[in-house]
Amino acid sequence: MQNKKCPILIAMLSMCLMLSSFTLAEQAASKPVSVPLTLQEVQILGQVLEQIDLATQEVGPFLEITKPINQLLETTTLAPGVEPSAKRVVLRLPLEAANNLLIFIQRANIPALGAKQIDTILKKVERRLPKSKEKEAKPDKRAQQVTLTLTPLEARLTQRMLDQIEIAVSEVVPFLDIYIPLEQGIAKAADNQQDIVLKLPTIAPRNLLLFLGRTNITGQQAKVVYGIIEKLQPLVANSQGQEESK
């Protein structure tokens, strides 16, 4: 009789273990994502999210993001002389809300000068999310590079033109793929008049042409801008030819 009961007892114990494992997994999944930010970064997140358009069915998921942000802004106090950029806080969001934050914010537009700051904030959120195997295995499309050589005058004008434009948050990464090498090249060449050689992702010349198309220039700048465009066009044609041959 005892032998007959053993399989039943074993099955019951296995079921209990499965249920307890499921409960633990469910609790782990519902654990909030804690993102360390500065108070200024939380303020920026709130301001950027305020400008996006929403469908009616998105209101609930959107408020799951903005409610913790607003609570943090309302309850955080600053000591005398402490700037929001120096105040460290922790933004706690449900896992789904943290993922939705990255999706919603892609719809916003920002001044190009804020691209670095937004990129820093989004990377802080991303680092706190569970990494998927797809992301880990995804090849880096920016590994292949092209060379763009500009005179100091061309480089400085390009930077000034890029500083003027507005970009979507979804364009932040391709924008910085151009802007950061350009900024670094100008800084290195500050004391001489040598040409500035930029190593850029193969798609960057095409993106740069698109970004420059959003700016306005004066007649005095036309000749220099024309020279920049002439240097970009062969690189764009080259990358298009490579894509077509694949």
C-alpha positions as a LaTeX table, in Angstrom:
\begin{tabular}{lrrr}
\hline
Residue & $x$ (\AA) & $y$ (\AA) & $z$ (\AA) \\
\hline
Met1 & 0.00 & 0.00 & 0.00 \\
Gln2 & 2.84 & 2.35 & 0.87 \\
Asn3 & 4.48 & 1.67 & $-2.50$ \\
Lys4 & 1.29 & 2.78 & $-4.27$ \\
Lys5 & 1.21 & 6.03 & $-2.30$ \\
Cys6 & 4.83 & 6.95 & $-3.05$ \\
Pro7 & 4.27 & 7.93 & $-6.70$ \\
Ile8 & 1.26 & 10.04 & $-5.65$ \\
Leu9 & 3.29 & 11.77 & $-2.93$ \\
Ile10 & 6.15 & 12.37 & $-5.36$ \\
Ala11 & 3.76 & 13.84 & $-7.92$ \\
Met12 & 2.21 & 16.13 & $-5.29$ \\
Leu13 & 5.64 & 17.30 & $-4.14$ \\
Ser14 & 6.67 & 17.96 & $-7.76$ \\
Met15 & 3.49 & 19.99 & $-8.30$ \\
Cys16 & 4.19 & 22.03 & $-5.16$ \\
Leu17 & 7.74 & 22.72 & $-6.33$ \\
Met18 & 6.47 & 23.79 & $-9.76$ \\
Leu19 & 3.90 & 26.12 & $-8.22$ \\
Ser20 & 6.46 & 27.65 & $-5.86$ \\
Ser21 & 8.89 & 28.11 & $-8.78$ \\
Phe22 & 6.15 & 29.78 & $-10.82$ \\
Thr23 & 5.30 & 32.10 & $-7.92$ \\
Leu24 & 8.96 & 33.06 & $-7.48$ \\
Ala25 & 9.31 & 33.70 & $-11.23$ \\
Glu26 & 6.15 & 35.84 & $-11.21$ \\
Gln27 & 7.46 & 37.85 & $-8.25$ \\
Ala28 & 10.81 & 38.33 & $-9.99$ \\
Ala29 & 9.05 & 39.53 & $-13.17$ \\
Ser30 & 6.97 & 42.06 & $-11.23$ \\
Lys31 & 10.00 & 43.45 & $-9.39$ \\
Pro32 & 10.38 & 47.18 & $-10.19$ \\
Val33 & 13.26 & 48.39 & $-12.32$ \\
Ser34 & 15.42 & 50.84 & $-10.34$ \\
Val35 & 17.18 & 53.42 & $-12.50$ \\
Pro36 & 19.78 & 55.71 & $-10.89$ \\
Leu37 & 19.46 & 59.20 & $-12.36$ \\
Thr38 & 20.05 & 62.80 & $-11.44$ \\
Leu39 & 17.03 & 64.94 & $-10.60$ \\
Gln40 & 17.74 & 66.99 & $-13.72$ \\
Glu41 & 17.56 & 63.82 & $-15.86$ \\
Val42 & 14.18 & 62.94 & $-14.32$ \\
Gln43 & 12.99 & 66.47 & $-15.11$ \\
Ile44 & 14.11 & 66.07 & $-18.72$ \\
Leu45 & 12.32 & 62.72 & $-19.02$ \\
Gly46 & 9.11 & 64.31 & $-17.76$ \\
Gln47 & 9.38 & 67.27 & $-20.12$ \\
Val48 & 10.14 & 65.12 & $-23.18$ \\
Leu49 & 7.29 & 62.68 & $-22.46$ \\
Glu50 & 4.81 & 65.56 & $-22.10$ \\
Gln51 & 5.12 & 66.50 & $-25.78$ \\
Ile52 & 4.34 & 63.12 & $-27.39$ \\
Asp53 & 1.03 & 62.13 & $-28.98$ \\
Leu54 & $-0.92$ & 59.20 & $-27.53$ \\
Ala55 & $-3.71$ & 56.92 & $-28.66$ \\
Thr56 & $-6.57$ & 56.59 & $-26.15$ \\
Gln57 & $-5.63$ & 52.99 & $-25.34$ \\
Glu58 & $-2.09$ & 54.10 & $-24.47$ \\
Val59 & $-3.15$ & 56.43 & $-21.63$ \\
Gly60 & $-2.94$ & 53.73 & $-18.92$ \\
Pro61 & 0.57 & 52.48 & $-19.83$ \\
Phe62 & 1.72 & 56.08 & $-20.25$ \\
Leu63 & 0.51 & 57.07 & $-16.75$ \\
Glu64 & 2.34 & 54.06 & $-15.28$ \\
Ile65 & 5.51 & 55.84 & $-16.42$ \\
Thr66 & 4.68 & 59.46 & $-15.64$ \\
Lys67 & 3.15 & 58.85 & $-12.20$ \\
Pro68 & 6.44 & 57.61 & $-10.62$ \\
Ile69 & 8.30 & 60.41 & $-12.41$ \\
Asn70 & 5.95 & 63.10 & $-11.06$ \\
Gln71 & 5.98 & 61.60 & $-7.56$ \\
Leu72 & 9.77 & 61.67 & $-7.56$ \\
Leu73 & 9.82 & 65.29 & $-8.73$ \\
Glu74 & 7.26 & 66.32 & $-6.10$ \\
Thr75 & 8.87 & 64.54 & $-3.15$ \\
Thr76 & 12.57 & 65.24 & $-3.81$ \\
Thr77 & 13.94 & 68.23 & $-1.94$ \\
Leu78 & 17.17 & 70.03 & $-2.70$ \\
Ala79 & 19.53 & 71.24 & $-0.02$ \\
Pro80 & 20.63 & 74.89 & $-0.31$ \\
Gly81 & 23.20 & 75.29 & $-3.06$ \\
Val82 & 22.57 & 71.84 & $-4.59$ \\
Glu83 & 21.72 & 71.84 & $-8.28$ \\
Pro84 & 19.29 & 69.30 & $-9.83$ \\
Ser85 & 22.20 & 68.02 & $-11.95$ \\
Ala86 & 24.07 & 67.04 & $-8.75$ \\
Lys87 & 21.14 & 65.46 & $-6.88$ \\
Arg88 & 21.15 & 61.64 & $-7.17$ \\
Val89 & 17.77 & 59.89 & $-7.16$ \\
Val90 & 16.37 & 56.48 & $-8.09$ \\
Leu91 & 13.44 & 56.18 & $-10.48$ \\
Arg92 & 11.47 & 52.96 & $-9.84$ \\
Leu93 & 9.25 & 51.67 & $-12.63$ \\
Pro94 & 7.47 & 48.36 & $-13.25$ \\
Leu95 & 9.40 & 46.31 & $-15.82$ \\
Glu96 & 6.72 & 46.80 & $-18.48$ \\
Ala97 & 6.63 & 50.55 & $-17.81$ \\
Ala98 & 10.42 & 50.80 & $-18.20$ \\
Asn99 & 10.17 & 49.05 & $-21.57$ \\
Asn100 & 7.27 & 51.30 & $-22.60$ \\
Leu101 & 9.28 & 54.37 & $-21.60$ \\
Leu102 & 11.87 & 53.50 & $-24.24$ \\
Ile103 & 9.10 & 53.04 & $-26.82$ \\
Phe104 & 7.09 & 56.18 & $-26.03$ \\
Ile105 & 10.07 & 58.50 & $-25.88$ \\
Gln106 & 11.09 & 57.59 & $-29.43$ \\
Arg107 & 8.15 & 59.72 & $-30.64$ \\
Ala108 & 9.49 & 62.93 & $-29.13$ \\
Asn109 & 11.55 & 65.62 & $-30.85$ \\
Ile110 & 14.44 & 67.36 & $-29.11$ \\
Pro111 & 16.99 & 70.07 & $-29.95$ \\
Ala112 & 20.09 & 68.41 & $-31.39$ \\
Leu113 & 22.17 & 69.96 & $-28.60$ \\
Gly114 & 20.29 & 67.73 & $-26.13$ \\
Ala115 & 21.13 & 64.51 & $-27.98$ \\
Lys116 & 24.03 & 63.51 & $-25.71$ \\
Gln117 & 22.01 & 63.99 & $-22.55$ \\
Ile118 & 19.01 & 62.01 & $-23.83$ \\
Asp119 & 21.33 & 59.25 & $-25.01$ \\
Thr120 & 22.89 & 59.05 & $-21.54$ \\
Ile121 & 19.47 & 58.83 & $-19.87$ \\
Leu122 & 18.17 & 56.12 & $-22.20$ \\
Lys123 & 21.33 & 54.06 & $-21.76$ \\
Lys124 & 20.86 & 54.21 & $-17.98$ \\
Val125 & 17.34 & 52.80 & $-18.41$ \\
Glu126 & 18.46 & 50.14 & $-20.90$ \\
Arg127 & 21.23 & 48.92 & $-18.59$ \\
Arg128 & 18.62 & 48.13 & $-15.92$ \\
Leu129 & 16.47 & 46.00 & $-18.21$ \\
Pro130 & 16.93 & 42.25 & $-18.64$ \\
Lys131 & 19.11 & 41.60 & $-21.68$ \\
Ser132 & 17.50 & 39.53 & $-24.41$ \\
Lys133 & 19.49 & 36.98 & $-26.37$ \\
Glu134 & 18.47 & 38.76 & $-29.58$ \\
Lys135 & 20.12 & 42.00 & $-28.44$ \\
Glu136 & 23.27 & 40.20 & $-27.33$ \\
Ala137 & 23.58 & 38.31 & $-30.61$ \\
Lys138 & 22.74 & 41.29 & $-32.82$ \\
Pro139 & 25.72 & 42.26 & $-35.01$ \\
Asp140 & 27.01 & 45.82 & $-34.86$ \\
Lys141 & 26.07 & 47.44 & $-38.16$ \\
Arg142 & 28.37 & 50.36 & $-37.37$ \\
Ala143 & 31.50 & 48.17 & $-37.49$ \\
Gln144 & 32.18 & 49.06 & $-41.15$ \\
Gln145 & 33.41 & 52.61 & $-41.58$ \\
Val146 & 34.09 & 55.22 & $-44.23$ \\
Thr147 & 36.50 & 58.14 & $-44.17$ \\
Leu148 & 35.30 & 61.74 & $-44.53$ \\
Thr149 & 37.96 & 64.45 & $-44.79$ \\
Leu150 & 36.94 & 68.03 & $-44.07$ \\
Thr151 & 38.84 & 71.28 & $-43.85$ \\
Pro152 & 38.67 & 73.00 & $-40.44$ \\
Leu153 & 36.26 & 75.56 & $-41.94$ \\
Glu154 & 34.01 & 72.82 & $-43.36$ \\
Ala155 & 34.06 & 70.89 & $-40.08$ \\
Arg156 & 33.19 & 73.92 & $-37.94$ \\
Leu157 & 30.36 & 74.96 & $-40.26$ \\
Thr158 & 29.00 & 71.39 & $-40.28$ \\
Gln159 & 28.98 & 71.38 & $-36.48$ \\
Arg160 & 27.22 & 74.75 & $-36.32$ \\
Met161 & 24.59 & 73.57 & $-38.79$ \\
Leu162 & 23.98 & 70.38 & $-36.82$ \\
Asp163 & 23.68 & 72.40 & $-33.61$ \\
Gln164 & 20.71 & 74.29 & $-35.11$ \\
Ile165 & 18.45 & 71.39 & $-36.01$ \\
Glu166 & 15.77 & 69.43 & $-34.20$ \\
Ile167 & 15.91 & 65.64 & $-34.23$ \\
Ala168 & 13.61 & 62.83 & $-33.17$ \\
Val169 & 14.74 & 60.80 & $-30.17$ \\
Ser170 & 14.76 & 57.80 & $-32.54$ \\
Glu171 & 17.51 & 59.63 & $-34.48$ \\
Val172 & 19.77 & 60.25 & $-31.49$ \\
Val173 & 22.13 & 57.32 & $-32.13$ \\
Pro174 & 22.69 & 58.00 & $-35.87$ \\
Phe175 & 23.07 & 61.70 & $-35.07$ \\
Leu176 & 25.73 & 61.08 & $-32.41$ \\
Asp177 & 27.52 & 58.62 & $-34.72$ \\
Ile178 & 28.28 & 61.75 & $-36.77$ \\
Tyr179 & 28.37 & 64.50 & $-34.18$ \\
Ile180 & 30.77 & 62.96 & $-31.63$ \\
Pro181 & 33.57 & 62.12 & $-34.14$ \\
Leu182 & 33.10 & 65.59 & $-35.66$ \\
Glu183 & 33.31 & 67.29 & $-32.26$ \\
Gln184 & 36.38 & 65.27 & $-31.29$ \\
Gly185 & 38.08 & 65.96 & $-34.63$ \\
Ile186 & 37.53 & 69.71 & $-34.27$ \\
Ala187 & 38.87 & 69.66 & $-30.69$ \\
Lys188 & 42.04 & 67.82 & $-31.75$ \\
Ala189 & 42.64 & 70.20 & $-34.66$ \\
Ala190 & 42.01 & 73.35 & $-32.63$ \\
Asp191 & 45.65 & 74.44 & $-32.73$ \\
Asn192 & 46.43 & 73.77 & $-36.39$ \\
Gln193 & 44.94 & 74.10 & $-39.85$ \\
Gln194 & 45.29 & 70.49 & $-40.97$ \\
Asp195 & 42.35 & 68.66 & $-42.54$ \\
Ile196 & 40.09 & 66.77 & $-40.15$ \\
Val197 & 39.76 & 63.07 & $-40.94$ \\
Leu198 & 36.58 & 61.45 & $-39.63$ \\
Lys199 & 35.92 & 57.71 & $-39.39$ \\
Leu200 & 32.15 & 57.25 & $-39.68$ \\
Pro201 & 29.69 & 54.35 & $-40.05$ \\
Thr202 & 28.92 & 53.63 & $-43.72$ \\
Ile203 & 25.36 & 54.98 & $-43.35$ \\
Ala204 & 26.56 & 58.24 & $-41.73$ \\
Pro205 & 27.23 & 60.28 & $-44.94$ \\
Arg206 & 23.65 & 59.68 & $-46.07$ \\
Asn207 & 22.32 & 60.63 & $-42.64$ \\
Leu208 & 24.53 & 63.72 & $-42.57$ \\
Leu209 & 23.07 & 64.91 & $-45.87$ \\
Leu210 & 19.57 & 64.43 & $-44.45$ \\
Phe211 & 20.40 & 66.31 & $-41.25$ \\
Leu212 & 22.06 & 69.18 & $-43.13$ \\
Gly213 & 18.94 & 69.42 & $-45.31$ \\
Arg214 & 17.03 & 70.67 & $-42.25$ \\
Thr215 & 19.17 & 73.78 & $-41.82$ \\
Asn216 & 19.15 & 77.20 & $-43.40$ \\
Ile217 & 22.35 & 78.88 & $-44.56$ \\
Thr218 & 23.40 & 82.31 & $-45.79$ \\
Gly219 & 24.69 & 83.03 & $-49.28$ \\
Gln220 & 28.12 & 83.58 & $-47.77$ \\
Gln221 & 28.17 & 79.95 & $-46.60$ \\
Ala222 & 26.91 & 78.44 & $-49.88$ \\
Lys223 & 30.33 & 77.69 & $-51.38$ \\
Val224 & 31.56 & 75.88 & $-48.27$ \\
Val225 & 28.34 & 73.87 & $-47.94$ \\
Tyr226 & 28.54 & 72.91 & $-51.61$ \\
Gly227 & 32.07 & 71.59 & $-50.99$ \\
Ile228 & 30.81 & 69.49 & $-48.05$ \\
Ile229 & 27.99 & 68.02 & $-50.14$ \\
Glu230 & 30.41 & 67.18 & $-52.97$ \\
Lys231 & 32.52 & 65.17 & $-50.51$ \\
Leu232 & 29.50 & 63.33 & $-49.11$ \\
Gln233 & 27.84 & 62.33 & $-52.39$ \\
Pro234 & 30.50 & 59.77 & $-53.53$ \\
Leu235 & 30.42 & 58.14 & $-50.07$ \\
Val236 & 26.63 & 57.88 & $-50.26$ \\
Ala237 & 26.75 & 56.41 & $-53.76$ \\
Asn238 & 29.39 & 53.93 & $-52.61$ \\
Ser239 & 27.33 & 52.68 & $-49.67$ \\
Gln240 & 24.23 & 52.38 & $-51.88$ \\
Gly241 & 26.22 & 50.31 & $-54.40$ \\
Gln242 & 27.41 & 48.01 & $-51.61$ \\
Glu243 & 23.85 & 47.50 & $-50.39$ \\
Glu244 & 22.56 & 46.70 & $-53.89$ \\
Ser245 & 25.34 & 44.16 & $-54.47$ \\
Lys246 & 24.42 & 42.17 & $-51.33$ \\
\hline
\end{tabular}
